[in-house]
Amino acid sequence: MWHKVRFAVLTWLDSWSPLQRFERWRDQRLGRRVDERPDSFHWVGGIPQRRKDLILGRLQGHYDYGDGRKKEDPNYMIFSSRNCNFPQPKYLTWWLTQFRRWGMVTGAPDYAGVAKQVMRPDIYEEAMKEIGFKHGGSSVEPETLFDGVKFDPANPEEYAAAFAVKNLKG
């Protein structure tokens, strides 16, 4: 089972080539707008160039809900700022807690071992060093997630078992 999980995560992490990742990072650092790139709309849901007006506003942080409400988002399409693309092992640990919580695995997985094999911050650090980017590094601080529940990566099994609705096995 875990080889399938690792494969799925690695496939997802590797969906952009190193060159594409670098181009996105470079464009952000140079302040180039995403709509100024000739290939910029090829990768966003396959929407043709002529339909770019449908998504350009959202890519730039201008949200129009169509019912009169509008919102400006200062944190739109952030690729490197705020350390958001650093491969945090704690996020994979959280993901594994969901496999545990819903009974997709029997017994507690090796949370730290799987996270270490899959996330590979060492590769990220090497790549960022080559292009001169300083990142915020790894974080093991607990986080309060979207559902209001605090996740502590130091106690993943406790987190997985704490929910009223669960299907733990083993």
Secondary structure, 3 states (H helix, E strand, C coil): CHHHHHHHHHHHHCCCCHHHHHHHHHHHHHCCCHHHCCCCCCCCCCCCHHHCHHHHHHHCCEEECCCCCEEECCCCCCCCHHHCCCCCHHHHHHHHHHHHHCCCCECCCCHHHHHHHHHCHHHHHHHHHHCCCCCCCCCCCCEECCCCCEECCCCHHHHHHCCCCCCCEC
